[in-house]
Amino acid sequence: MTENIKQMFSKMNDETRQEALECLLTEFNQESTKQIRKNWIIGGRIPENHQERIVRIFQNLLRTQIYKTNEIKVNL
């Protein structure tokens, strides 16, 4: 599941990545988005009990990102 989370994170644009990190910071009462990125995402040391929730969060954020991208294309 960790690899799936990493892949989803890599598909996010900068804005969505920041939103994802801030969401994880709040959701799991962490102290630093930098630590989440370094230890959980890049390091692959995501607590097992959080992984399922993170997948759902990332799926929703990616869905929103795609919707926003499509909206921009339509408005052009």
C-alpha distance (Angstrom), angle and dihedral (degrees) to the residues before:
residue distance angle dihedral
M1 . . .
T2 3.81 . .
E3 3.81 91.2 .
N4 3.80 90.2 50.5
I5 3.81 89.8 53.0
K6 3.82 91.2 48.8
Q7 3.81 91.0 50.5
M8 3.78 92.5 50.1
F9 3.81 90.7 48.3
S10 3.82 90.6 51.6
K11 3.83 90.1 54.1
M12 3.80 92.0 56.7
N13 3.77 121.9 98.3
D14 3.82 118.4 -129.0
E15 3.79 94.2 -92.2
T16 3.80 93.6 50.1
R17 3.82 92.1 45.3
Q18 3.78 91.2 54.6
E19 3.79 90.6 47.3
A20 3.82 89.7 49.8
L21 3.80 93.1 50.9
E22 3.80 92.1 47.7
C23 3.78 90.4 48.3
L24 3.82 91.5 52.2
L25 3.80 89.8 46.6
T26 3.80 90.7 56.9
E27 3.80 98.3 35.5
F28 3.80 95.4 52.4
N29 3.83 99.9 30.1
Q30 3.80 94.9 -117.6
E31 3.79 125.3 163.4
S32 3.81 103.8 -136.1
T33 3.79 137.9 27.0
K34 3.81 87.7 -151.6
Q35 3.80 90.6 59.2
I36 3.80 91.8 47.7
R37 3.79 90.6 51.3
K38 3.80 94.7 44.1
N39 3.81 100.2 41.0
W40 3.79 105.0 26.4
I41 3.80 106.0 30.5
I42 3.81 105.5 26.4
G43 3.81 96.4 26.7
G44 3.80 93.2 44.0
R45 3.80 92.5 -134.3
I46 3.78 97.9 130.7
P47 3.81 111.4 156.1
E48 3.78 106.6 -107.5
N49 3.79 93.3 -131.3
H50 3.85 89.7 58.6
Q51 3.80 99.2 46.0
E52 3.80 99.1 86.7
R53 3.80 92.1 49.8
I54 3.82 91.6 46.9
V55 3.81 90.5 53.0
R56 3.81 90.3 53.7
I57 3.81 92.0 46.7
F58 3.81 92.3 48.9
Q59 3.82 92.6 46.3
N60 3.80 90.5 53.7
L61 3.80 92.8 46.5
L62 3.81 92.0 49.4
R63 3.79 90.5 48.0
T64 3.81 89.3 53.0
Q65 3.81 91.1 46.5
I66 3.81 91.1 53.3
Y67 3.80 90.9 47.3
K68 3.82 91.3 51.8
T69 3.81 91.4 47.8
N70 3.78 91.8 50.4
E71 3.80 90.6 47.4
I72 3.80 90.5 54.7
K73 3.82 91.3 50.3
V74 3.81 91.5 51.0
N75 3.80 92.1 50.3
L76 3.80 92.5 52.7
